Amino acid sequence: MTAAANGRLRPVIAIDGPAGAGKSTLAAHLARRFGLLNLETGAMYRALALKALETSTALGDEAALARLTASTQILLEPRPNDTNRVLLDGNDVTARIREKDVSEAASQVSVHPRVRAWMVERQRAMGAQGGVVMEGRDIGTKVFPDAELKIFLDAQDEVRGQRRYLQSAGSNDAPTPEAVLAAVRDRDARDRNRAASPLEPALDAVHLDTTGLTLEQVCALAEGLVETRMAD
């Protein structure tokens, strides 16, 4: 279905997949290549997780987290050639939400159905007019099941663990490769087995396994898919 048929001015490109598959990198590339907005839904969960940490809200208390959302404002400001600028209640938390404690907290916060429902409502509003690349874990199945293009990006867990390790290598508290792989597998289990919007490809998603591909090859394949869908 075309963007016009969905009542949008431009298409929505949904990219889903597990941790370390390369969603953020691909989304940023496609946004630059086709002049679209890159909206990182994972950053929204990280921002709420940060607020939970700062307010000592229990990460396993769904009711308390739902109450927290009532006084929370999260804004994503797209930046050319970069990740979104993330504002939490008016404060720039772009760098802070990438730190280890927030990353771990985000994966716990995101399992709660009431939290996800709150996020989905806002994510739909951000992409309502189209012209966006939105990446996450339930974009094609829950947020925009009518997206003009859905890509499910995946790779073997060992490969994804190595990618995550290389991202953290050199920092003062860099974990071992074994610890990173264990964390990736733990995150996979939470994402795939949660009751609300579990990680799974949409029935009409194009599955891209990046295990043996270079970044350039993945980008080229995805560009071809976008060009085909935008020409329909």
N, CA, C and O of each residue as an XYZ file, in Angstrom:
928
protein
N       0.841     -1.192      0.000
C       0.000      0.000      0.000
C       0.878      1.243      0.000
O       1.896      1.281      0.691
N       0.500      2.251     -0.759
C       1.292      3.463     -0.852
C       1.015      4.395      0.319
O       0.047      4.220      1.059
N       1.895      5.399      0.473
C       1.714      6.376      1.537
C       0.407      7.136      1.358
O      -0.309      7.381      2.328
N       0.092      7.511      0.111
C      -1.141      8.249     -0.149
C      -2.362      7.430      0.246
O      -3.320      7.964      0.805
N      -2.327      6.143     -0.042
C      -3.443      5.280      0.314
C      -3.628      5.193      1.819
O      -4.738      4.967      2.301
N      -2.542      5.373      2.563
C      -2.607      5.347      4.027
C      -2.903      6.721      4.614
O      -2.939      6.881      5.834
N      -3.115      7.715      3.750
C      -3.416      9.055      4.227
C      -2.190      9.820      4.683
O      -2.314     10.807      5.408
N      -0.994      9.378      4.267
C       0.243     10.056      4.648
C       0.845     10.748      3.434
O       0.635     10.343      2.291
N       1.596     11.798      3.716
C       2.241     12.546      2.641
C       3.443     11.802      2.088
O       3.708     11.846      0.886
N       4.176     11.115      2.969
C       5.366     10.379      2.575
C       5.378      9.051      3.327
O       4.643      8.903      4.304
N       6.185      8.088      2.905
C       6.136      6.752      3.511
C       6.737      6.673      4.909
O       7.525      7.522      5.326
N       6.340      5.630      5.609
C       6.943      5.241      6.881
C       7.785      4.001      6.625
O       7.304      3.018      6.062
N       9.031      4.055      7.038
C       9.914      2.888      6.940
C      10.133      2.368      8.354
O      10.671      3.079      9.203
N       9.723      1.142      8.607
C       9.836      0.532      9.932
C      10.991     -0.462      9.934
O      11.049     -1.358      9.093
N      11.910     -0.299     10.883
C      13.041     -1.209     11.017
C      13.010     -1.816     12.408
O      13.129     -1.107     13.407
N      12.851     -3.122     12.469
C      12.829     -3.844     13.736
C      13.959     -4.866     13.769
O      14.541     -5.219     12.742
N      14.251     -5.329     14.982
C      15.269     -6.360     15.118
C      15.858     -6.367     16.511
O      15.607     -5.448     17.292
N      16.631     -7.376     16.837
C      17.220     -7.511     18.169
C      18.406     -6.584     18.381
O      18.844     -5.895     17.459
N      18.918     -6.573     19.595
C      20.056     -5.728     19.962
C      21.278     -6.083     19.116
O      21.581     -7.258     18.911
N      21.973     -5.060     18.628
C      23.203     -5.281     17.892
C      23.029     -5.661     16.441
O      24.005     -5.990     15.766
N      21.799     -5.620     15.947
C      21.576     -6.001     14.546
C      21.975     -4.898     13.582
O      22.182     -5.158     12.397
N      22.086     -3.658     14.079
C      22.467     -2.541     13.221
C      21.318     -1.630     12.853
O      21.407     -0.886     11.877
N      20.230     -1.674     13.624
C      19.033     -0.883     13.309
C      19.317      0.610     13.289
O      18.940      1.303     12.343
N      19.973      1.105     14.319
C      20.214      2.543     14.417
C      21.094      3.045     13.283
O      20.840      4.106     12.712
N      22.121      2.285     12.962
C      23.036      2.676     11.882
C      22.310      2.710     10.550
O      22.469      3.651      9.773
N      21.508      1.680     10.287
C      20.779      1.623      9.019
C      19.721      2.721      8.947
O      19.553      3.356      7.906
N      19.017      2.941     10.035
C      17.981      3.976     10.038
C      18.586      5.343      9.750
O      18.034      6.115      8.966
N      19.715      5.648     10.379
C      20.369      6.932     10.152
C      20.809      7.070      8.696
O      20.688      8.142      8.103
N      21.313      5.991      8.132
C      21.763      6.023      6.738
C      20.596      6.272      5.791
O      20.683      7.119      4.902
N      19.507      5.539      5.981
C      18.363      5.695      5.089
C      17.733      7.076      5.216
O      17.267      7.647      4.230
N      17.721      7.608      6.429
C      17.171      8.951      6.629
C      17.986      9.981      5.847
O      17.424     10.862      5.196
N      19.314      9.864      5.915
C      20.172     10.799      5.161
C      20.002     10.603      3.657
O      19.911     11.569      2.899
N      19.961      9.355      3.243
C      19.916      9.039      1.810
C      18.625      9.520      1.147
O      18.643      9.967      0.000
N      17.510      9.427      1.867
C      16.222      9.739      1.249
C      15.545     10.979      1.828
O      14.386     11.256      1.517
N      16.254     11.714      2.657
C      15.701     12.942      3.192
C      14.521     12.719      4.127
O      13.536     13.456      4.082
N      14.626     11.694      4.979
C      13.566     11.362      5.920
C      14.001     11.709      7.341
O      15.185     11.926      7.599
N      13.047     11.760      8.250
C      13.360     11.960      9.657
C      13.689     10.619     10.289
O      12.994      9.630     10.056
N      14.734     10.583     11.078
C      15.144      9.364     11.776
C      14.676      9.456     13.227
O      15.209     10.250     14.002
N      13.696      8.657     13.592
C      13.137      8.695     14.939
C      13.496      7.410     15.684
O      13.019      6.328     15.339
N      14.336      7.539     16.701
C      14.827      6.399     17.462
C      13.890      6.109     18.649
O      13.944      6.792     19.672
N      13.061      5.120     18.502
C      12.127      4.831     19.593
C      12.851      4.285     20.817
O      12.381      4.460     21.941
N      13.984      3.629     20.614
C      14.742      3.123     21.756
C      15.190      4.233     22.678
O      15.284      4.045     23.891
N      15.469      5.406     22.097
C      15.877      6.547     22.912
C      14.766      6.984     23.847
O      15.031      7.505     24.930
N      13.521      6.776     23.435
C      12.389      7.153     24.280
C      12.311      6.250     25.510
O      12.067      6.723     26.620
N      12.517      4.959     25.308
C      12.517      4.034     26.443
C      13.691      4.326     27.375
O      13.562      4.237     28.596
N      14.824      4.672     26.796
C      15.989      5.013     27.615
C      15.710      6.258     28.457
O      16.099      6.327     29.622
N      15.031      7.240     27.856
C      14.734      8.467     28.584
C      13.814      8.194     29.765
O      14.030      8.717     30.858
N      12.794      7.381     29.551
C      11.903      7.051     30.662
C      12.649      6.252     31.727
O      12.433      6.452     32.923
N      13.521      5.353     31.295
C      14.315      4.578     32.251
C      15.203      5.492     33.080
O      15.361      5.287     34.283
N      15.779      6.495     32.441
C      16.606      7.460     33.174
C      15.777      8.175     34.232
O      16.230      8.353     35.363
N      14.572      8.584     33.872
C      13.731      9.269     34.847
C      13.375      8.337     36.004
O      13.319      8.767     37.156
N      13.135      7.062     35.697
C      12.843      6.094     36.753
C      14.030      5.975     37.705
O      13.847      5.922     38.921
N      15.234      5.932     37.162
C      16.430      5.857     38.003
C      16.578      7.109     38.854
O      16.902      7.028     40.039
N      16.341      8.253     38.255
C      16.525      9.509     38.976
C      15.483      9.732     40.063
O      15.736     10.434     41.043
N      14.305      9.127     39.883
C      13.233      9.290     40.873
C      13.098      8.074     41.784
O      12.165      7.984     42.582
N      14.040      7.140     41.657
C      14.025      5.909     42.465
C      12.728      5.127     42.288
O      12.221      4.526     43.234
N      12.202      5.141     41.080
C      11.013      4.357     40.752
C      11.441      2.936     40.410
O      12.319      2.735     39.570
N      10.827      1.953     41.056
C      11.205      0.558     40.837
C      10.955      0.153     39.389
O       9.862      0.362     38.864
N      11.959     -0.420     38.748
C      11.857     -0.776     37.340
C      10.863     -1.906     37.098
O      10.369     -2.069     35.982
N      10.571     -2.678     38.122
C       9.620     -3.763     37.979
C       8.203     -3.405     38.378
O       7.310     -4.249     38.300
N       7.976     -2.164     38.807
C       6.659     -1.728     39.279
C       5.923     -1.037     38.134
O       6.101      0.160     37.908
N       5.097     -1.794     37.413
C       4.411     -1.251     36.246
C       3.496     -0.088     36.611
O       3.459      0.915     35.898
N       2.768     -0.207     37.697
C       1.849      0.861     38.098
C       2.609      2.158     38.399
O       2.181      3.243     38.004
N       3.732      2.034     39.096
C       4.516      3.218     39.428
C       5.107      3.852     38.171
O       5.163      5.077     38.060
N       5.540      3.034     37.237
C       6.084      3.557     35.984
C       4.988      4.240     35.169
O       5.230      5.266     34.532
N       3.783      3.669     35.190
C       2.666      4.280     34.473
C       2.335      5.640     35.068
O       2.023      6.578     34.334
N       2.400      5.757     36.385
C       2.161      7.058     37.027
C       3.263      8.052     36.640
O       3.013      9.246     36.474
N       4.474      7.535     36.501
C       5.596      8.395     36.139
C       5.393      8.998     34.752
O       5.752     10.153     34.520
N       4.822      8.225     33.829
C       4.625      8.725     32.467
C       3.692      9.930     32.438
O       3.794     10.768     31.542
N       2.784     10.027     33.408
C       1.808     11.120     33.411
C       2.472     12.489     33.542
O       1.903     13.502     33.134
N       3.670     12.516     34.109
C       4.383     13.784     34.289
C       5.661     13.826     33.463
O       6.601     14.551     33.789
N       5.686     13.042     32.393
C       6.906     12.921     31.589
C       6.689     13.435     30.174
O       5.686     13.119     29.534
N       7.625     14.219     29.700
C       7.632     14.672     28.316
C       8.948     14.258     27.670
O      10.025     14.587     28.168
N       8.854     13.542     26.569
C      10.042     13.104     25.838
C       9.935     13.620     24.416
O       8.961     13.338     23.717
N      10.922     14.364     23.995
C      10.949     14.905     22.646
C      12.196     14.420     21.924
O      13.286     14.383     22.494
N      12.019     14.050     20.665
C      13.150     13.678     19.807
C      13.316     14.771     18.762
O      12.389     15.067     18.009
N      14.486     15.360     18.723
C      14.787     16.395     17.738
C      15.815     15.845     16.754
O      16.993     15.727     17.090
N      15.375     15.509     15.541
C      16.318     14.983     14.548
C      17.432     15.981     14.259
O      17.193     17.185     14.166
N      18.666     15.460     14.115
C      19.824     16.289     13.798
C      20.482     15.749     12.537
O      20.614     14.535     12.388
N      20.893     16.615     11.637
C      21.542     16.154     10.398
C      22.793     15.326     10.710
O      23.645     15.727     11.502
N      22.874     14.169     10.068
C      24.070     13.328     10.160
C      24.411     12.906     11.591
O      25.582     12.724     11.923
N      23.403     12.753     12.425
C      23.668     12.367     13.803
C      22.424     11.709     14.387
O      21.372     11.664     13.748
N      22.558     11.197     15.614
C      21.402     10.651     16.310
C      20.500     11.797     16.763
O      20.885     12.966     16.726
N      19.294     11.435     17.191
C      18.362     12.448     17.672
C      18.899     13.136     18.924
O      19.609     12.532     19.728
N      18.549     14.395     19.071
C      18.736     15.082     20.347
C      17.524     14.712     21.192
O      16.383     14.881     20.761
N      17.772     14.213     22.385
C      16.697     13.696     23.237
C      16.492     14.638     24.417
O      17.416     14.913     25.181
N      15.272     15.121     24.547
C      14.918     16.013     25.642
C      13.958     15.309     26.587
O      12.903     14.829     26.170
N      14.321     15.249     27.838
C      13.477     14.662     28.873
C      13.015     15.785     29.787
O      13.808     16.380     30.517
N      11.727     16.060     29.734
C      11.167     17.166     30.529
C      11.948     18.459     30.306
O      12.184     19.225     31.240
N      12.340     18.686     29.063
C      13.033     19.905     28.695
C      14.541     19.871     28.842
O      15.217     20.819     28.443
N      15.086     18.802     29.404
C      16.524     18.690     29.622
C      17.171     17.780     28.574
O      16.629     16.727     28.239
N      18.314     18.188     28.068
C      19.032     17.403     27.067
C      19.717     16.215     27.752
O      20.641     16.390     28.547
N      19.243     14.999     27.427
C      19.803     13.786     28.033
C      20.409     12.885     26.959
O      20.572     11.683     27.167
N      20.739     13.470     25.819
C      21.211     12.697     24.669
C      22.379     11.791     25.016
O      22.385     10.616     24.651
N      23.369     12.328     25.719
C      24.546     11.532     26.072
C      24.263     10.602     27.245
O      24.695      9.450     27.245
N      23.551     11.090     28.224
C      23.316     10.309     29.449
C      22.577      9.011     29.178
O      22.873      7.999     29.813
N      21.629      9.008     28.258
C      20.833      7.796     28.050
C      21.618      6.687     27.368
O      21.122      5.565     27.263
N      22.823      6.967     26.904
C      23.634      5.935     26.266
C      24.524      5.202     27.263
O      25.217      4.254     26.896
N      24.508      5.632     28.509
C      25.374      5.015     29.503
C      24.798      3.663     29.964
O      23.605      3.387     29.844
N      25.700      2.854     30.488
C      25.384      1.450     30.764
C      24.192      1.266     31.680
O      23.331      0.432     31.398
N      24.112      2.024     32.779
C      23.029      1.821     33.730
C      21.669      2.125     33.122
O      20.678      1.462     33.429
N      21.630      3.134     32.256
C      20.369      3.484     31.608
C      19.996      2.419     30.570
O      18.827      2.054     30.448
N      20.970      1.931     29.838
C      20.709      0.877     28.847
C      20.104     -0.352     29.506
O      19.134     -0.923     29.007
N      20.678     -0.751     30.617
C      20.166     -1.927     31.328
C      18.770     -1.666     31.880
O      17.910     -2.546     31.843
N      18.546     -0.465     32.389
C      17.227     -0.133     32.940
C      16.170     -0.071     31.846
O      15.023     -0.458     32.068
N      16.545      0.410     30.677
C      15.583      0.540     29.575
C      15.008     -0.811     29.174
O      13.820     -0.912     28.868
N      15.833     -1.842     29.174
C      15.343     -3.163     28.782
C      14.356     -3.720     29.798
O      13.525     -4.562     29.456
N      14.437     -3.258     31.043
C      13.494     -3.694     32.070
C      12.199     -2.879     32.020
O      11.105     -3.420     32.181
N      12.340     -1.596     31.799
C      11.162     -0.730     31.705
C      10.293     -1.109     30.509
O       9.066     -1.041     30.583
N      10.924     -1.504     29.415
C      10.205     -1.714     28.156
C       9.322     -2.954     28.133
O       8.544     -3.127     27.194
N       9.417     -3.813     29.129
C       8.607     -5.032     29.107
C       7.171     -4.790     29.564
O       6.312     -5.644     29.346
N       6.889     -3.651     30.189
C       5.585     -3.427     30.803
C       4.545     -2.959     29.772
O       4.790     -1.990     29.054
N       3.395     -3.631     29.691
C       2.369     -3.276     28.702
C       1.898     -1.826     28.789
O       1.703     -1.188     27.754
N       1.711     -1.293     29.992
C       1.215      0.082     30.113
C       2.256      1.099     29.661
O       1.912      2.152     29.124
N       3.511      0.784     29.877
C       4.580      1.655     29.385
C       4.615      1.631     27.860
O       4.723      2.676     27.218
N       4.524      0.453     27.293
C       4.579      0.321     25.842
C       3.378      1.001     25.188
O       3.515      1.618     24.131
N       2.201      0.890     25.810
C       1.018      1.548     25.247
C       1.209      3.063     25.217
O       0.831      3.721     24.247
N       1.787      3.607     26.267
C       2.060      5.049     26.337
C       3.049      5.460     25.255
O       2.883      6.495     24.608
N       4.076      4.645     25.064
C       5.080      4.942     24.049
C       4.492      4.846     22.642
O       4.738      5.714     21.804
N       3.726      3.808     22.387
C       3.164      3.596     21.049
C       2.305      4.778     20.629
O       2.368      5.218     19.480
N       1.509      5.290     21.545
C       0.653      6.437     21.234
C       1.483      7.625     20.761
O       1.109      8.295     19.799
N       2.587      7.888     21.416
C       3.429      9.016     21.058
C       4.231      8.752     19.781
O       4.450      9.660     18.979
N       4.661      7.518     19.601
C       5.404      7.186     18.395
C       4.522      7.295     17.150
O       4.974      7.752     16.100
N       3.276      6.878     17.273
C       2.347      7.012     16.146
C       2.122      8.481     15.802
O       2.051      8.845     14.628
N       2.011      9.309     16.811
C       1.798     10.735     16.571
C       2.994     11.343     15.843
O       2.817     12.173     14.951
N       4.200     10.941     16.210
C       5.398     11.489     15.587
C       5.505     11.113     14.116
O       6.021     11.889     13.312
N       5.022      9.934     13.762
C       5.152      9.477     12.381
C       3.870      9.553     11.575
O       3.793      9.007     10.475
N       2.868     10.223     12.111
C       1.545     10.219     11.487
C       1.548     10.724     10.049
O       0.811     10.205      9.211
N       2.373     11.734      9.754
C       2.392     12.303      8.410
C       3.350     11.583      7.472
O       3.432     11.918      6.291
N       4.073     10.596      7.991
C       5.020      9.870      7.166
C       6.330     10.621      7.013
O       6.595     11.594      7.719
N       7.137     10.156      6.084
C       8.435     10.779      5.873
C       9.417     10.469      6.974
O      10.310     11.266      7.262
N       9.256      9.292      7.605
C      10.116      8.941      8.731
C      10.682      7.535      8.582
O      10.079      6.657      7.965
N      11.857      7.354      9.165
C      12.409      6.029      9.405
C      12.302      5.820     10.914
O      12.837      6.613     11.689
N      11.628      4.779     11.326
C      11.440      4.540     12.753
C      11.968      3.146     13.073
O      11.552      2.161     12.463
N      12.884      3.071     14.033
C      13.471      1.773     14.361
C      13.190      1.403     15.799
O      13.120      2.263     16.677
N      13.031      0.117     16.028
C      12.742     -0.373     17.371
C      12.576     -1.887     17.366
O      13.309     -2.608     16.689
N      11.609     -2.343     18.125
C      11.380     -3.781     18.209
C       9.936     -4.175     17.912
O       9.627     -5.360     17.781
N       9.053     -3.184     17.807
C       7.664     -3.494     17.488
C       7.064     -2.469     16.536
O       5.852     -2.254     16.541
N       7.897     -1.839     15.726
C       7.402     -0.776     14.849
C       6.499     -1.357     13.763
O       5.403     -0.850     13.525
N       6.955     -2.406     13.117
C       6.171     -2.991     12.035
C       5.002     -3.829     12.494
O       4.075     -4.068     11.721
N       5.024     -4.281     13.732
C       3.939     -5.128     14.230
C       2.916     -4.369     15.056
O       1.741     -4.736     15.074
N       3.347     -3.309     15.746
C       2.461     -2.634     16.691
C       2.303     -1.143     16.401
O       1.180     -0.644     16.341
N       3.398     -0.437     16.223
C       3.333      1.020     16.069
C       2.780      1.397     14.699
O       1.815      2.155     14.599
N       3.399      0.863     13.638
C       2.923      1.129     12.285
C       2.781     -0.183     11.502
O       3.607     -0.488     10.642
N       1.734     -0.952     11.802
C       1.519     -2.189     11.054
C       1.174     -1.934      9.590
O       1.178     -2.862      8.781
N       0.872     -0.660      9.238
C       0.580     -0.308      7.852
C       1.744      0.427      7.196
O       1.562      1.084      6.171
N       2.937      0.322      7.775
C       4.106      0.987      7.193
C       4.319      0.537      5.751
O       4.091     -0.622      5.406
N       4.756      1.471      4.924
C       4.950      1.159      3.509
C       6.102      0.176      3.290
O       6.098     -0.584      2.322
N       7.078      0.195      4.185
C       8.176     -0.770      4.109
C       8.555     -1.209      5.509
O       8.781     -0.380      6.390
N       8.624     -2.516      5.710
C       9.043     -3.065      6.997
C      10.274     -3.932      6.774
O      10.279     -4.834      5.935
N      11.304     -3.641      7.535
C      12.542     -4.408      7.456
C      12.801     -5.028      8.824
O      12.769     -4.340      9.844
N      13.055     -6.324      8.836
C      13.454     -6.985     10.078
C      14.930     -7.329      9.941
O      15.321     -8.199      9.164
N      15.740     -6.612     10.726
C      17.195     -6.745     10.655
C      17.662     -7.715     11.729
O      17.281     -7.589     12.893
N      18.482     -8.677     11.344
C      18.908     -9.692     12.304
C      20.344    -10.116     12.008
O      20.903     -9.764     10.969
N      20.927    -10.866     12.921
C      22.258    -11.451     12.753
C      22.430    -12.485     13.855
O      21.719    -12.453     14.859
N      23.363    -13.390     13.671
C      23.647    -14.378     14.703
C      24.046    -13.676     15.993
O      24.695    -12.630     15.966
N      23.653    -14.258     17.123
C      23.897    -13.572     18.388
C      25.379    -13.340     18.662
O      25.742    -12.329     19.264
N      26.245    -14.264     18.227
C      27.684    -14.066     18.428
C      28.183    -12.836     17.671
O      29.035    -12.097     18.165
N      27.651    -12.625     16.480
C      28.041    -11.466     15.678
C      27.530    -10.190     16.322
O      28.252     -9.195     16.385
N      26.313    -10.205     16.794
C      25.753     -9.020     17.434
C      26.487     -8.697     18.735
O      26.695     -7.530     19.069
N      26.872     -9.736     19.457
C      27.638     -9.523     20.672
C      28.999     -8.914     20.380
O      29.456     -8.043     21.121
N      29.647     -9.352     19.328
C      30.944     -8.798     18.956
C      30.816     -7.331     18.561
O      31.677     -6.516     18.895
N      29.745     -6.998     17.852
C      29.536     -5.603     17.462
C      29.366     -4.724     18.699
O      29.941     -3.639     18.782
N      28.585     -5.192     19.643
C      28.373     -4.417     20.861
C      29.671     -4.283     21.661
O      29.940     -3.240     22.257
N      30.461     -5.341     21.665
C      31.739     -5.289     22.384
C      32.662     -4.246     21.765
O      33.299     -3.476     22.484
N      32.737     -4.216     20.445
C      33.608     -3.257     19.766
C      33.157     -1.823     20.022
O      33.976     -0.905     20.070
N      31.842     -1.637     20.186
C      31.331     -0.297     20.486
C      31.810      0.194     21.852
O      32.034      1.387     22.054
N      31.962     -0.748     22.785
C      32.332     -0.358     24.152
C      33.825     -0.475     24.424
O      34.313      0.026     25.437
N      34.552     -1.133     23.527
C      35.983     -1.338     23.744
C      36.712     -0.003     23.864
O      36.460      0.938     23.111
N      37.632      0.050     24.844
C      38.403      1.268     25.045
C      37.906      2.130     26.181
O      38.643      2.982     26.679
N      36.658      1.925     26.605
C      36.148      2.690     27.735
C      36.703      2.120     29.035
O      37.143      0.971     29.080
N      36.681      2.911     30.070
C      37.282      2.501     31.344
C      36.611      1.285     31.964
O      37.259      0.478     32.630
N      35.302      1.161     31.740
C      34.569      0.049     32.348
C      34.080     -0.939     31.295
O      33.035     -1.569     31.456
N      34.852     -1.065     30.213
C      34.451     -1.958     29.125
C      34.321     -3.391     29.617
O      35.239     -3.904     30.256
N      33.187     -4.055     29.329
C      32.999     -5.441     29.747
C      33.777     -6.390     28.836
O      34.278     -5.986     27.786
N      33.871     -7.625     29.237
C      34.536     -8.630     28.412
C      33.608     -9.041     27.269
O      32.397     -8.839     27.351
N      34.168     -9.613     26.208
C      33.312    -10.082     25.108
C      32.269    -11.086     25.584
O      31.138    -11.098     25.098
N      32.660    -11.933     26.544
C      31.731    -12.938     27.064
C      30.564    -12.274     27.797
O      29.416    -12.701     27.676
N      30.878    -11.228     28.555
C      29.825    -10.523     29.301
C      28.871     -9.812     28.349
O      27.662     -9.788     28.581
N      29.406     -9.238     27.285
C      28.564     -8.544     26.313
C      27.637     -9.531     25.611
O      26.452     -9.249     25.427
N      28.171    -10.685     25.218
C      27.344    -11.691     24.555
C      26.245    -12.181     25.490
O      25.103    -12.367     25.070
N      26.588    -12.388     26.749
C      25.576    -12.825     27.721
C      24.482    -11.773     27.871
O      23.305    -12.111     27.996
N      24.871    -10.487     27.858
C      23.893     -9.409     27.977
C      22.989     -9.355     26.756
O      21.789     -9.112     26.880
N      23.557     -9.579     25.580
C      22.767     -9.584     24.343
C      21.753    -10.722     24.377
O      20.590    -10.533     24.023
N      22.189    -11.890     24.796
C      21.272    -13.034     24.850
C      20.187    -12.827     25.895
O      19.045    -13.243     25.699
N      20.539    -12.184     27.005
C      19.555    -11.892     28.042
C      18.522    -10.896     27.519
O      17.325    -11.048     27.761
N      18.994     -9.881     26.803
C      18.078     -8.898     26.226
C      17.177     -9.563     25.189
O      15.981     -9.278     25.139
N      17.729    -10.433     24.374
C      16.929    -11.161     23.393
C      15.792    -11.914     24.065
O      14.652    -11.884     23.601
N      16.115    -12.591     25.168
C      15.111    -13.386     25.872
C      13.987    -12.501     26.392
O      12.813    -12.855     26.277
N      14.343    -11.335     26.970
C      13.309    -10.421     27.467
C      12.456     -9.895     26.324
O      11.232     -9.826     26.433
N      13.106     -9.525     25.231
C      12.368     -8.941     24.115
C      11.439     -9.945     23.444
O      10.310     -9.612     23.083
N      11.913    -11.157     23.281
C      11.125    -12.149     22.547
C      10.029    -12.788     23.397
O       9.042    -13.289     22.859
N      10.193    -12.773     24.711
C       9.250    -13.482     25.578
C       8.324    -12.580     26.381
O       7.499    -13.082     27.144
N       8.436    -11.259     26.231
C       7.553    -10.378     26.993
C       6.118    -10.522     26.494
O       5.874    -10.869     25.339
N       5.191    -10.249     27.384
C       3.773    -10.401     27.048
C       3.307     -9.329     26.070
O       2.497     -9.604     25.185
N       3.814     -8.106     26.227
C       3.380     -6.988     25.385
C       4.313     -6.806     24.200
O       5.510     -6.573     24.374
N       3.772     -6.910     23.009
C       4.525     -6.656     21.774
C       5.879     -7.349     21.749
O       6.904     -6.674     21.659
N       5.916     -8.668     21.826
C       7.210     -9.356     21.786
C       7.928     -9.119     20.470
O       7.301     -8.853     19.444
N       9.247     -9.220     20.511
C      10.041     -9.033     19.304
C       9.788    -10.174     18.337
O      10.077    -11.333     18.636
N       9.248     -9.837     17.176
C       9.022    -10.806     16.120
C       8.823    -10.040     14.819
O       8.328     -8.913     14.835
N       9.202    -10.638     13.691
C       9.025     -9.926     12.425
C       7.564     -9.852     12.032
O       6.806    -10.795     12.258
N       7.168     -8.734     11.445
C       5.828     -8.647     10.870
C       5.726     -9.649      9.723
O       6.728     -9.984      9.091
N       4.529    -10.117      9.465
C       4.342    -11.134      8.433
C       4.806    -10.648      7.064
O       5.258    -11.443      6.239
N       4.696     -9.343      6.822
C       5.083     -8.805      5.521
C       6.419     -8.061      5.554
O       6.726     -7.280      4.653
N       7.207     -8.312      6.598
C       8.516     -7.661      6.692
C       9.532     -8.357      5.782
O       9.457     -9.564      5.552
N      10.461     -7.585      5.280
C      11.595     -8.127      4.531
C      12.685     -8.454      5.539
O      13.148     -7.576      6.267
N      13.092     -9.705      5.582
C      14.085    -10.150      6.562
C      15.486     -9.992      5.977
O      15.797    -10.563      4.931
N      16.331     -9.210      6.660
C      17.721     -9.030      6.239
C      18.636     -9.581      7.322
O      18.709     -9.026      8.419
N      19.330    -10.664      7.022
C      20.314    -11.225      7.946
C      21.666    -10.611      7.614
O      22.207    -10.828      6.529
N      22.208     -9.843      8.554
C      23.440     -9.099      8.301
C      24.693     -9.841      8.743
O      25.783     -9.269      8.737
N      24.553    -11.111      9.128
C      25.671    -11.861      9.702
C      26.930    -11.801      8.845
O      28.009    -11.493      9.352
N      26.805    -12.088      7.577
C      27.987    -12.133      6.718
C      28.117    -10.952      5.790
O      28.836    -11.020      4.793
N      27.421     -9.851      6.109
C      27.421     -8.698      5.216
C      28.175     -7.518      5.814
O      28.209     -7.335      7.031
N      28.770     -6.734      4.949
C      29.383     -5.487      5.395
C      28.289     -4.437      5.555
O      27.172     -4.613      5.067
N      28.619     -3.342      6.242
C      27.661     -2.257      6.394
C      27.247     -1.719      5.033
O      26.072     -1.428      4.807
N      28.201     -1.590      4.133
C      27.906     -1.075      2.801
C      26.920     -1.980      2.064
O      26.025     -1.495      1.372
N      27.085     -3.294      2.213
C      26.176     -4.227      1.556
C      24.764     -4.141      2.133
O      23.781     -4.176      1.392
N      24.668     -4.029      3.445
C      23.356     -3.912      4.088
C      22.659     -2.635      3.631
O      21.473     -2.648      3.302
N      23.401     -1.540      3.614
C      22.823     -0.260      3.202
C      22.350     -0.314      1.755
O      21.288      0.213      1.426
N      23.131     -0.946      0.898
C      22.760     -1.040     -0.513
C      21.482     -1.854     -0.693
O      20.611     -1.487     -1.483
N      21.373     -2.963      0.045
C      20.165     -3.781     -0.045
C      18.943     -3.005      0.432
O      17.885     -3.040     -0.197
N      19.102     -2.311      1.544
C      17.978     -1.549      2.092
C      17.592     -0.387      1.179
O      16.408     -0.096      1.008
N      18.587      0.274      0.595
C      18.301      1.365     -0.338
C      17.455      0.866     -1.506
O      16.522      1.541     -1.940
N      17.785     -0.311     -2.005
C      17.025     -0.884     -3.109
C      15.578     -1.135     -2.720
O      14.667     -0.912     -3.518
N      15.366     -1.600     -1.493
C      14.008     -1.842     -1.028
C      13.222     -0.536     -0.930
O      12.060     -0.470     -1.329
N      13.863      0.495     -0.398
C      13.188      1.797     -0.251
C      12.859      2.369     -1.628
O      11.751      2.858     -1.847
N      13.799      2.313     -2.538
C      13.570      2.873     -3.872
C      12.415      2.166     -4.571
O      11.622      2.797     -5.269
N      12.327      0.862     -4.381
C      11.243      0.104     -4.991
C       9.894      0.508     -4.423
O       8.933      0.714     -5.164
N       9.827      0.623     -3.080
C       8.555      0.951     -2.425
C       8.149      2.392     -2.713
O       6.961      2.666     -2.884
N       9.093      3.314     -2.771
C       8.751      4.713     -3.018
C       8.325      4.942     -4.465
O       7.659      5.927     -4.784
N       8.722      4.009     -5.335
C       8.340      4.127     -6.746
C       6.975      3.534     -7.018
O       6.382      3.803     -8.062
N       6.456      2.721     -6.086
C       5.151      2.072     -6.303
C       4.017      3.097     -6.377
O       2.857      2.724     -6.555
